Amino acid sequence: MADDGLLYRVYERRLTKELETLDLPQHLGVIVDGNRRWAKATGATTEQGHRRGAQKIVEFLSWCEDLDIPLVTVWMLSTDNLRRPPEELVALYEIITDTVDRILEAGYRVHLAGSPQDLPEGVRAAITRAQEDAAPRKHLAVNVAIGYGGREEIVGAVRELVTDLAAQGLQGEQLAAAITAEGIGEHLYTRGQPDPDLIIRTSGEQRLSGFLLWQSVHSEYWFCETNWPGFRRVDLLRALRDYCHRERRYGA
């Protein structure tokens, strides 16, 4: 076991050194999947799985900070997740609120990406208060995707754009002609931010499930079998090395 630990540390250091010469993502998205599967595999409760996954988020962000990745989007709760059993959601809301507090306490800048109206009033109020009281000290910015759905985000952006254009007096064909990709982008949750360069998904699932549908048009993807609570720094390093060695053509 000691030899295995030493080999792991040597491998991790080698990967870290290799990445120092490469261009890392400027926006990293992560779908933190597999908390319940981790719990089942280890004999833990579902709530314990979610709590361990929440702890991993804060740890993961510290790795990104060390690597000078400036922007991370973490999908913490989807609109589909809102259909889970009420007792699981109650625990999830508490865990999410606590995790946002911990991210802010770590000094990161936090932006809420999602539909606040889909969350309980207490959760919305707690997150709002935490953001207002926070004093970011670090360069890393974190989008926390809570109550997030990719289709809902696009529909909301189009509605906001149409409302703005109608307020300018545009109607009919003029209004339709004024709807552009750029205009929709200016009404997304991530407006003003670069699109994600790399999206990581854990737990062996190889699908987006609606994560950053609009923004991920040119994103690279990296899937791993590890359930999120078991995700290690070396897994992140391997994902980044793989990304850096890909040739990004952007459709050309």
N, C-alpha and C positions, 0 to 999 in steps of 0.2 A: 504493500500500500504506500509506503514511504517513497519507493522508487517511482510509483505511478504519479504521486504528487509532484515529485521533482521533474519528471518528464513533462507533466502538464504545465508547470511554471516556465520551463525552458521553451516549450512550444508557444506559450502565450507571449513571452518576451520577444521571440523571433517574429511572430506575426505583428506585434506592436511596432517593432523596428522597421519591418517591411512597409507598413502603412505610412511611416513618416515621410516617404518619398512619393506617395501617391496622392491623387486628388480625391478627397473624401466627399460624400454627399453633403450638400448644403441644407437639404431638408430630408429628414428621415422619417418615414411613417412606420408604425408598428401595430399590428393586430395581435393583441395579447390574448391568445386563445389557448384553452386547455386547462383552466383552473379546476373545473369539475372532474375532468379526466385524471388530473394529477391527484386530486383528493381520493377518488375511487381507487386508484392504483396504490396509494400509500395507506389506505385505511382511515383517512381523515374525513371530516365532515365537509359538506359543500361550502359552508361558511369559512371553515379553516382554509380550504383551497383558495377562496376569493381573497382572504386576508394575506395568505402567502404570495399570491399573485400581485397584490397591491404593494407589498414590501419590495417585490422584484422591480416594479415600475420605478420607484425612487432610486434603487440601486442602478438600474439600467440608465437612468438619466445622468447619474454621476459618471458612468463610463463614457457617455456621449460628451459630457463636459470635458473630461480628460482628453478626449480626442479632438476637441475644438469643433464639434459639429454644432452649428448655431441654432438649428430649428428642428424640433421633433414633434410629431403629431402622434398621440397615443389614443387608440380607440378603447375607451373604458366601458362604454355602455351603448349598445345599438338600439334603434327603435324596435327591432325584433325582440331584443332582450326584455322589453317592457311587458311582454306577454308571459313572462315566467311566473311561477307561483308567488302569491303575495308575500309569503314569509321569506322567500329567497330575496325578493326585491327590497324588503325592509332592511335586511342585513346588507345588501349591496349598496343601498343609498348611504347607509352609515359609513361603510368602508370607503366609498367614493369621496364623500365629504372629508373624511379624515385624510385620505390620500392627497386631495387637493391642498389641504392645509399643510401637509408635510412637504409637498413640492414647493409651495410658497415659502415655507420656513427655510428651505434649502437655498433660497435666494433667486430662484428662477422666475422669469416673467411668464405669467399664465394667461392664456386666452381660451375662452370657452367656445368650443365649436359644437353646435348642436341646437336643438329646439328647446329652449328653457321652459316653454309652456307645457312640454310633455313630462316635466319633472314635478314632484310634489313641491308645494310652496316653501316648505321648510328647507328642502335641499337647495332650491334656488336662492333663498335668502342667505343661507349659510355660505354658499360659494361666493355670492356677491359681497358679503361682509368681509370674507377672507381676502378677496382681491382688493377691496378698497383699503384694507388695513396693511396690506403687504408693501414692502419696500424692496423691490428687486435689486440684487447686488451683483448678479452674474450675467454673462453674455447670453447664455442659453435661454431660448424662448420655447415654451411648451404649449402646444395646442392640446387641450384635454377634450376629446370628442365624447360627449355625454349626451345621451338621447339623440344620437347621430344616425342619420340614414342618408345615403348618397342620393337617392331619388328625391327624397324630401328636400334636401339642400338645393338641388337644381330647380325643382318646382318653386321653392320659395324665392330663389334668386330671380327667376323669370317673372314671377308675380311682382316683386319689388321693382324690377326694371320697367315693366309695363306700366305700373302705377306712376313711376317717375316721368315716363315719356308722356303719359296721358295728362299729367299735371302741366306739361309744357305745351299742351294744346294739340298734340298729335292724335290723329284718329285714322282708322281704317288702314289703307295701304301705306300711308306715311308712317304710321306707328309700326306696322309689320316690317317695313324696310329699315327702321331704326334699331331693330333688335339684332345685335351682333354678339359674336363670341366674346369680344372684349367687354361689352356691356354686361353680359351675364357674369363674367369673371369678377367684375367690380362689385357684385352683390353676393358673392359666395362667403361662407364663413371665414375663408382664408384670404380674403381680398387684401391686396398689398403684399402678399407673401409669394415667394417662389414656389412652383409646383414641386412635389416630392420627387427626388432623384431615385430613391430606393424605398421599397416597401417590404417589410419583413412580416411573415406570418408564421406563428408557431403551431404545434400540435399535429402537424402532418396534413392539415387541410390545405388544398391548393385551389382556392377561389378567393375572390375579393369580398363577396357578401355585401357589396355596395359601398365599400370604403373609398372615399375620395374619388368617386367615379369620374367627375369632370377633370379633376386635377391630375389624375394618374395616366393621362393619355400617352405620355412618353416615359413613364416610370419603369424602372427595372424592378423585378420581384425576386425575393429569396424566401423559399419555404424550408422549414426544418421540422423534423419529427418530434422534437422535444416539446413537452407541454410547458406553458409559459413559466410556472413557478420554478422549473428546473433549468431555465435558460441561463447560460453562463457567459461571462465576458468573452471567453474564447469563441463562443458561437457568434457573438456580434463581430468579432474580429474576422472570422471566416467569411461572414456575409459581406463585410466591407471589402475584403481582399477579392472575393469573387466579383463584386460590383466593379471594382477598380480595373479589373482585367477584361471587362466586357467592352465591346466596341459599340458605342451608342450612335445610331444612325438617324434618329428622329424622323423616321419615315423616308429618308432620302436614299 
